[in-house]
C-alpha cells in the first residue's frame, strides 16, 4: 500500500508532467495528454513530439543552470543520473551559466550516456556578431564533450533592439544557419523572458527556427502574456514551444534603457 503522502507526491508529479508537456507540443486536449501520460510507467516522465522536428523529448527538462549551483561535481553527476533514470532526456544549458561550469558538469555527467540525451545549450552573444557566436559554439561543444548539439538557441532575447542586432548582416542568426549547415547543430531556436512583443519581432523575420522558449505560468495570462500572444504564432509557424519558469524564478536586470548595448548583463 502506498502511503498517502507518497501517493499525493506522485499525483502532483504526474500532473506537473502533463502540464509541462503543453509548451512542448501545440494541439491536443488535456484529456488526450492525460491519457498518454497514463500509458507511461509510474515514476517515468512521458515524452512528446518536439514540434515538427520528428524527435521525441521528455515532457520535462533539466535546467542546466542548477547543475552549476550544485555543491560538488559528484552531486551534479547524481542529478543527471537520476534524471536519466526517470526518463528525462531534455537537458538545458547555456554558454555563460556559472562561467561555463554548468556545461562542463553536464558534459562530464553524460560521459558514455550522450545518446540518451537531447542536448540543448544557448549562445550568449548578447548582440555581438557571428564570429563570436561560432567561437562560443566551439567552447560549448568542448565543455559538453560532444561533436554536435541537438538544439542551439539564442539566449535571453529581452531588449527592444535585440532582433535587429541578431538579424543584422553577420549577426547571430547567420551563426545558427552556419552551424546547422556544418552539422554541429541539429535544430535552432531562441529564448527570452521579458516581453512577448520582442518574441513576435523575432518570429516576424520568417527565419527557419525550430523552437521558441518562453515563460509560461499561472501569472502569464494577466501580464505580458506569452500564452495568448506568442503561442498562437508559434503554432501557426509549426514551432516547438518550450515553457520555462512554470513555477516562478528570479532575475537580476541591468538598467540600460531597454536597449542592448553589446554588454553582458548579470542574470541569474
C-alpha positions as CSV (number, residue, x, y, z in Angstrom):
1,X,0.0,0.0,0.0
2,X,1.3,3.4,-1.0
3,X,1.4,5.9,1.9
4,X,-0.9,8.9,1.4
5,X,1.9,11.4,1.3
6,X,3.8,9.4,-1.3
7,X,0.6,9.0,-3.3
8,X,-0.1,12.7,-3.3
9,X,3.5,13.4,-4.4
10,X,3.2,11.0,-7.3
11,X,-0.1,12.6,-8.3
12,X,1.5,16.0,-8.2
13,X,4.5,15.0,-10.3
14,X,2.2,13.2,-12.8
15,X,0.1,16.3,-13.1
16,X,3.1,18.5,-13.4
17,X,4.4,16.3,-16.2
18,X,1.1,16.7,-18.1
19,X,1.1,20.4,-17.7
20,X,4.8,20.6,-18.6
21,X,4.1,19.0,-22.0
22,X,1.8,21.7,-23.1
23,X,4.5,24.1,-24.2
24,X,6.4,21.3,-26.0
25,X,3.7,20.4,-28.4
26,X,0.8,22.5,-29.5
27,X,-2.6,20.9,-30.1
28,X,-4.3,18.1,-28.3
29,X,-6.6,18.4,-25.3
30,X,-5.7,18.0,-21.7
31,X,-7.7,14.8,-21.7
32,X,-5.6,13.4,-24.5
33,X,-2.4,14.4,-22.7
34,X,-3.7,12.7,-19.5
35,X,-4.5,9.6,-21.5
36,X,-1.0,9.5,-23.0
37,X,0.6,10.0,-19.6
38,X,-1.3,7.1,-18.1
39,X,0.4,4.8,-20.6
40,X,3.8,5.7,-19.1
41,X,5.2,3.6,-16.2
42,X,4.9,5.3,-12.8
43,X,7.9,7.5,-12.0
44,X,8.9,7.9,-15.6
45,X,8.5,11.3,-17.4
46,X,6.4,11.0,-20.6
47,X,7.7,12.1,-24.0
48,X,6.2,14.4,-26.6
49,X,7.0,15.3,-30.2
50,X,9.2,18.4,-30.4
51,X,7.2,20.5,-32.9
52,X,7.9,19.5,-36.5
53,X,11.4,18.1,-35.8
54,X,10.2,14.5,-35.8
55,X,12.1,14.0,-32.5
56,X,10.6,13.0,-29.2
57,X,11.8,14.5,-26.0
58,X,10.8,14.2,-22.3
59,X,7.9,16.5,-21.4
60,X,10.0,17.9,-18.6
61,X,13.6,19.0,-18.9
62,X,16.5,19.5,-16.5
63,X,17.6,23.1,-16.1
64,X,21.4,23.4,-16.7
65,X,21.8,26.5,-14.5
66,X,21.2,24.4,-11.4
67,X,24.0,22.0,-12.2
68,X,26.4,24.8,-11.6
69,X,24.7,25.5,-8.3
70,X,25.3,22.0,-7.0
71,X,27.8,21.9,-4.2
72,X,30.0,19.3,-5.8
73,X,30.7,17.7,-9.2
74,X,29.5,14.4,-7.6
75,X,26.2,16.0,-6.7
76,X,25.8,17.3,-10.3
77,X,26.6,13.8,-11.7
78,X,23.9,12.3,-9.4
79,X,21.3,14.8,-10.5
80,X,21.9,14.0,-14.2
81,X,21.9,10.2,-13.5
82,X,18.6,10.4,-11.6
83,X,17.1,12.5,-14.4
84,X,18.0,9.9,-17.0
85,X,16.8,7.0,-14.8
86,X,13.4,8.6,-14.6
87,X,13.0,9.3,-18.3
88,X,14.2,12.9,-18.6
89,X,16.0,13.3,-21.9
90,X,15.9,17.1,-22.5
91,X,18.9,18.8,-20.9
92,X,19.1,22.6,-20.9
93,X,22.2,24.7,-20.6
94,X,23.9,28.0,-21.7
95,X,27.4,29.1,-22.6
96,X,27.5,31.6,-19.7
97,X,25.9,29.6,-16.9
98,X,28.3,29.8,-13.9
99,X,31.1,30.9,-16.3
100,X,31.0,27.6,-18.2
101,X,30.8,25.3,-15.1
102,X,27.3,24.2,-15.9
103,X,28.3,23.0,-19.4
104,X,31.4,21.3,-18.0
105,X,29.5,19.4,-15.4
106,X,26.8,18.3,-17.9
107,X,29.5,17.1,-20.3
108,X,31.2,15.1,-17.5
109,X,27.8,13.7,-16.3
110,X,26.9,12.5,-19.8
111,X,30.1,10.6,-20.5
112,X,29.0,7.3,-22.0
113,X,25.4,8.4,-22.0
114,X,25.3,11.1,-24.7
115,X,23.0,9.1,-26.9
116,X,20.4,9.1,-24.1
117,X,20.2,12.9,-24.0
118,X,18.7,15.6,-26.2
119,X,21.3,18.2,-25.5
120,X,20.5,21.9,-25.7
121,X,22.6,24.9,-24.9
122,X,22.4,28.6,-25.7
123,X,24.7,31.1,-27.4
124,X,25.2,34.2,-25.4
125,X,26.5,36.8,-27.9
126,X,24.1,39.5,-26.5
127,X,24.2,41.4,-29.7
128,X,27.7,40.5,-30.8
129,X,28.5,39.1,-34.2
130,X,28.5,35.7,-35.9
131,X,32.2,35.1,-35.3
132,X,31.7,35.5,-31.5
133,X,28.8,33.1,-31.7
134,X,30.8,30.5,-33.6
135,X,33.6,30.7,-31.0
136,X,31.1,30.2,-28.3
137,X,29.7,27.2,-30.1
138,X,33.2,25.6,-30.2
139,X,33.7,26.3,-26.5
140,X,30.3,24.8,-25.7
141,X,31.0,21.6,-27.7
142,X,34.3,21.2,-25.9
143,X,32.8,21.7,-22.4
144,X,29.9,19.4,-23.2
145,X,32.3,16.8,-24.7
146,X,30.3,16.3,-27.9
147,X,30.7,16.9,-31.6
148,X,27.2,18.3,-32.0
149,X,24.2,19.9,-30.2
150,X,20.7,18.7,-30.6
151,X,19.4,22.2,-30.1
152,X,21.3,25.6,-30.2
153,X,19.2,28.6,-29.1
154,X,20.0,32.3,-28.9
155,X,19.9,33.2,-25.2
156,X,17.9,35.9,-23.5
157,X,16.3,37.9,-26.3
158,X,14.9,40.6,-23.9
159,X,15.8,44.1,-25.3
160,X,13.8,46.0,-27.9
161,X,16.7,46.1,-30.3
162,X,17.8,42.5,-29.8
163,X,16.0,41.3,-33.0
164,X,17.8,44.0,-35.1
165,X,21.2,43.0,-33.7
166,X,20.5,39.3,-34.1
167,X,19.3,39.6,-37.8
168,X,21.8,42.2,-38.9
169,X,24.4,41.1,-41.5
170,X,27.0,38.9,-39.8
171,X,24.7,38.6,-36.8
172,X,23.9,35.6,-34.5
173,X,21.1,34.4,-36.8
174,X,23.7,33.7,-39.5
175,X,25.7,31.7,-37.0
176,X,22.7,29.5,-36.3
177,X,22.3,28.6,-40.0
178,X,26.1,28.1,-40.5
179,X,26.2,25.7,-37.5
180,X,23.3,23.8,-38.8
181,X,24.8,23.5,-42.3
182,X,28.1,22.3,-40.8
183,X,26.3,19.5,-38.9
184,X,27.3,20.9,-35.5
185,X,23.7,21.7,-34.6
186,X,20.6,19.7,-35.4
187,X,17.9,22.3,-34.5
188,X,17.9,26.0,-33.8
189,X,15.8,28.5,-31.8
190,X,15.8,31.4,-29.3
191,X,14.7,32.2,-25.8
192,X,13.5,35.2,-23.8
193,X,11.5,36.0,-20.7
194,X,10.6,39.7,-20.8
195,X,8.1,40.8,-23.3
196,X,6.0,38.8,-25.9
197,X,6.3,41.7,-28.3
198,X,10.0,41.1,-28.6
199,X,9.4,37.4,-29.3
200,X,6.9,38.4,-32.1
201,X,9.5,40.6,-33.6
202,X,11.9,37.7,-33.8
203,X,9.2,35.5,-35.3
204,X,8.3,38.1,-37.9
205,X,11.6,37.6,-39.7
206,X,10.4,34.4,-41.4
207,X,13.5,32.6,-40.2
208,X,13.6,28.8,-40.0
209,X,13.6,28.4,-36.3
210,X,12.7,25.0,-34.9
211,X,11.9,26.1,-31.3
212,X,11.0,29.1,-29.3
213,X,11.3,29.2,-25.5
214,X,9.3,31.5,-23.2
215,X,7.9,31.8,-19.7
216,X,4.5,30.0,-19.2
217,X,2.9,30.1,-15.7
218,X,-0.3,30.9,-13.9
219,X,0.6,34.7,-13.9
220,X,1.2,34.8,-17.6
221,X,-2.5,35.4,-18.5
222,X,-2.6,38.7,-16.7
223,X,0.6,40.5,-17.7
224,X,2.6,40.4,-21.0
225,X,1.0,37.1,-21.8
226,X,3.3,34.8,-23.9
227,X,0.5,32.2,-23.9
228,X,-2.1,34.5,-25.6
229,X,0.3,36.4,-27.9
230,X,3.3,34.1,-28.8
231,X,1.9,30.6,-28.6
232,X,-0.6,31.1,-31.4
233,X,2.1,32.5,-33.7
234,X,4.4,29.6,-32.8
235,X,1.6,27.2,-33.6
236,X,1.0,28.9,-36.9
237,X,4.6,28.5,-37.9
238,X,4.8,24.9,-36.6
239,X,7.4,25.7,-34.0
240,X,8.0,23.7,-30.8
241,X,7.2,26.0,-27.9
242,X,9.3,25.3,-24.8
243,X,7.9,26.6,-21.5
244,X,10.1,27.8,-18.7
245,X,9.7,29.4,-15.3
246,X,6.5,27.5,-14.8
247,X,6.9,27.7,-11.0
248,X,8.5,31.2,-11.0
249,X,12.0,32.4,-11.0
250,X,14.3,35.3,-10.1
251,X,16.1,37.7,-12.5
252,X,18.6,40.4,-12.0
253,X,18.4,43.1,-14.6
254,X,20.9,45.8,-15.5
255,X,19.4,49.2,-16.3
256,X,20.3,50.0,-19.9
257,X,17.2,51.9,-21.0
258,X,15.6,48.8,-22.5
259,X,18.3,48.5,-25.3
260,X,21.1,46.0,-25.8
261,X,24.4,47.8,-25.9
262,X,26.8,44.8,-26.6
263,X,27.3,44.3,-22.9
264,X,26.7,41.2,-20.8
265,X,24.1,41.7,-18.1
266,X,24.3,39.9,-14.8
267,X,21.5,37.4,-14.8
268,X,20.5,34.5,-12.6
